[in-house]
Amino acid sequence: MAAIKSNVPVCEKYLLDFKEAVSYFNIGEKKLRSILEDNMNSNLSIQNGVKWLIKRKRFEEYLDKTSSI
């Protein structure tokens, strides 16, 4: 079965996969993983098995409130 390619721009998606989030937010993979692990209870992401999906707007709000990462 072939994968369906999404034509929705990343800036309009509700959930970003890990690689999309790294690229969109210009944050390294290790740093993004660290932020998500440190904020497990803050509702920045959801997990689907071992796959993390980042809530784009919530993560943007988190970054707006943060002075350094």
N, CA and C of each residue as an Amber inpcrd file, in Angstrom:
protein
   207
   0.8330000  -1.1750000   0.0000000   0.0000000   0.0000000   0.0000000
   0.8810000   1.2430000   0.0000000   0.6360000   2.1650000  -0.8930000
   1.4490000   3.3700000  -1.0260000   1.0440000   4.4020000   0.0170000
   2.0330000   5.1300000   0.5050000   1.7730000   6.1910000   1.4860000
   1.1290000   7.3790000   0.7910000   0.2250000   8.0340000   1.4800000
  -0.4420000   9.2080000   0.9400000   0.3880000  10.4310000   1.2960000
   0.7330000  11.2150000   0.2950000   1.5360000  12.4240000   0.4850000
   0.6030000  13.5930000   0.7620000   0.8680000  14.3210000   1.8310000
   0.0420000  15.4570000   2.2150000   0.4690000  16.7060000   1.4580000
  -0.5120000  17.4420000   0.9660000  -0.2280000  18.7000000   0.2760000
  -0.4670000  19.9000000   1.1700000  -0.7310000  19.6550000   2.4390000
  -0.9650000  20.7380000   3.3930000   0.3800000  21.3380000   3.7860000
   0.5330000  22.6710000   3.6750000   1.7910000  23.2980000   4.0930000
   2.0420000  23.0750000   5.5830000   3.2970000  22.9440000   5.9500000
   3.6620000  22.6770000   7.3370000   3.1130000  23.7620000   8.2640000
   3.0950000  24.9970000   7.8180000   2.6200000  26.0940000   8.6660000
   1.1210000  26.0390000   8.9380000   0.3900000  25.1650000   8.2540000
  -1.0530000  25.0220000   8.4570000  -1.4280000  23.7110000   9.1410000
  -0.4650000  22.8320000   9.3650000  -0.7500000  21.5430000   9.9850000
  -0.9790000  21.7030000  11.4770000  -1.8740000  20.8880000  12.0260000
  -2.1050000  20.8660000  13.4630000  -0.9920000  20.1050000  14.1680000
  -0.6120000  18.9520000  13.6060000   0.4450000  18.1020000  14.1650000
   1.6020000  17.9990000  13.1850000   2.8190000  18.0970000  13.7140000
   4.0140000  17.9230000  12.8970000   4.7250000  16.6620000  13.3340000
   5.2360000  15.9070000  12.3540000   6.0720000  14.7800000  12.7580000
   7.4330000  15.3470000  13.1840000   8.2660000  14.4940000  13.7120000
   9.5170000  14.9480000  14.3140000  10.3980000  15.6990000  13.3190000
  10.5670000  15.1620000  12.1270000  11.4410000  15.8010000  11.1320000
  10.8680000  17.1330000  10.6530000   9.5490000  17.2100000  10.4990000
   8.9230000  18.4760000  10.1190000   9.1550000  19.5300000  11.2000000
   9.0210000  19.1400000  12.4610000   9.2060000  20.0770000  13.5690000
  10.6460000  20.5690000  13.6480000  11.6010000  19.6730000  13.4500000
  13.0220000  20.0600000  13.4610000  13.2720000  21.1150000  12.3970000
  12.7440000  20.8960000  11.2180000  12.9470000  21.8250000  10.1140000
  12.1710000  23.1290000  10.3290000  10.9260000  23.0310000  10.7250000
  10.0590000  24.2050000  10.8800000  10.5500000  25.1360000  11.9830000
  10.9310000  24.5660000  13.1300000  11.3390000  25.3790000  14.2620000
  12.8430000  25.6630000  14.2840000  13.5840000  25.0550000  13.3670000
  15.0370000  25.2570000  13.2760000  15.7250000  24.9140000  14.6040000
  15.3260000  23.7690000  15.1600000  15.8840000  23.2580000  16.4080000
  16.4790000  21.8890000  16.1020000  17.6210000  21.5930000  16.6750000
  18.2490000  20.2930000  16.4670000  17.4030000  19.1540000  17.0370000
  17.6190000  17.9630000  16.5110000  16.8600000  16.7880000  16.9440000
  17.0270000  16.5120000  18.4360000  18.2570000  16.5850000  18.9270000
  18.5020000  16.3100000  20.3550000  17.8180000  17.3490000  21.2270000
  17.8730000  18.6010000  20.8320000  17.2550000  19.6660000  21.6190000
  15.7380000  19.5280000  21.6240000  15.1420000  19.2330000  20.4770000
  13.6980000  19.0540000  20.4000000  13.2600000  17.8760000  21.2710000
  13.9750000  16.7860000  21.1870000  13.6620000  15.6040000  22.0020000
  13.7640000  15.9420000  23.4950000  14.7900000  16.6980000  23.8580000
  14.9830000  17.1000000  25.2510000  13.8260000  17.9820000  25.7370000
  13.4150000  18.9470000  24.9280000  12.3040000  19.8270000  25.2840000
  11.0290000  19.0100000  25.4760000  10.7650000  18.0970000  24.5790000
   9.5500000  17.2830000  24.6780000   9.5810000  16.3810000  25.9090000
  10.7380000  15.7970000  26.1960000  10.8550000  14.9320000  27.3770000
  10.7070000  15.7330000  28.6610000  11.2610000  16.9430000  28.7040000
  11.1800000  17.7840000  29.8960000   9.7790000  18.3520000  30.1180000
   8.9700000  18.3780000  29.0770000   7.6350000  18.9820000  29.1520000
   6.5410000  17.9800000  28.8050000   6.7080000  16.7460000  29.2650000
   5.7440000  15.6950000  28.9490000   4.3250000  16.0430000  29.4090000
   4.1860000  16.7610000  30.5000000   2.8670000  17.0730000  31.0400000
   2.3020000  18.4030000  30.5430000   3.0100000  19.0780000  29.6630000
   2.5660000  20.3990000  29.2160000   1.7630000  20.3570000  27.9190000
   1.4880000  19.1690000  27.4150000   0.6100000  19.0160000  26.2510000
   1.1970000  19.6110000  24.9650000   2.5220000  19.5450000  24.8030000
   3.1700000  20.0250000  23.5800000   3.1330000  18.9890000  22.4690000
   2.9720000  17.7290000  22.8580000   3.0270000  16.6580000  21.8700000
   2.1360000  15.5070000  22.3020000   1.9230000  14.6060000  21.3630000
   1.2520000  13.3490000  21.6530000   2.1140000  12.2410000  21.0790000
   1.9630000  11.0610000  21.6260000   2.7280000   9.9270000  21.1200000
   1.7910000   8.9100000  20.5030000   2.1990000   8.3990000  19.3620000
   1.5060000   7.3230000  18.6860000   2.5020000   6.1740000  18.6280000
   2.4680000   5.3260000  19.6460000   3.4840000   4.2830000  19.7630000
   4.8070000   4.9300000  20.1010000   5.8040000   4.7450000  19.2490000
   7.1100000   5.3690000  19.4770000   7.2480000   6.6830000  18.7090000
   6.2480000   7.0280000  17.9150000   6.2950000   8.2370000  17.0940000
   5.7210000   9.4260000  17.8630000   6.4630000  10.5290000  17.9100000
   5.9990000  11.7550000  18.5400000   5.4210000  12.6750000  17.4790000
   4.2740000  13.2600000  17.7960000   3.6570000  14.2680000  16.9480000
   3.5700000  15.5510000  17.7640000   4.1200000  16.6220000  17.2200000
   4.2300000  17.8740000  17.9510000   3.0520000  18.7650000  17.5750000
   2.3820000  19.2970000  18.5860000   1.2820000  20.2340000  18.3690000
   1.9010000  21.5800000  18.0210000   1.8040000  21.9320000  16.7550000
   2.5160000  23.0950000  16.2180000   2.1940000  24.3820000  16.9720000
   0.9260000  24.7160000  17.1360000   0.5610000  25.9760000  17.7950000
   1.0030000  26.0010000  19.2570000   0.8280000  24.8860000  19.9630000
   1.2390000  24.8350000  21.3690000   2.7570000  24.9920000  21.4900000
   3.4920000  24.3570000  20.5660000   4.9450000  24.4720000  20.6120000
   5.3770000  25.8970000  20.2810000   4.6900000  26.5430000  19.3440000
   4.9740000  27.9430000  19.0280000   4.7500000  28.8160000  20.2630000
   3.6490000  28.5780000  20.9870000   3.3630000  29.3340000  22.2100000
   4.4450000  29.0980000  23.2600000   4.8940000  27.8540000  23.3790000
   5.9760000  27.5310000  24.3150000   7.2310000  28.3290000  23.9610000
   7.5950000  28.3560000  22.6960000   8.7970000  29.0760000  22.2740000
   8.6400000  30.5890000  22.4860000   7.4180000  31.1220000  22.2800000
   7.1820000  32.5400000  22.4960000   7.4270000  32.9450000  23.9480000
   7.1450000  32.0400000  24.8700000   7.2870000  32.3240000  26.2990000
   8.6930000  32.0390000  26.8290000   9.5150000  31.3970000  26.0100000
  10.8460000  30.9840000  26.4340000  11.8840000  31.9810000  25.9380000
  12.7950000  32.3620000  26.8220000  13.8360000  33.3110000  26.4150000
  15.0770000  32.6210000  25.8630000  15.2660000  31.3410000  26.1880000
  16.4010000  30.6050000  25.6350000  16.0450000  29.1190000  25.5930000
  16.6900000  28.4140000  24.6640000  16.4560000  26.9800000  24.5700000
  17.7810000  26.2480000  24.5640000
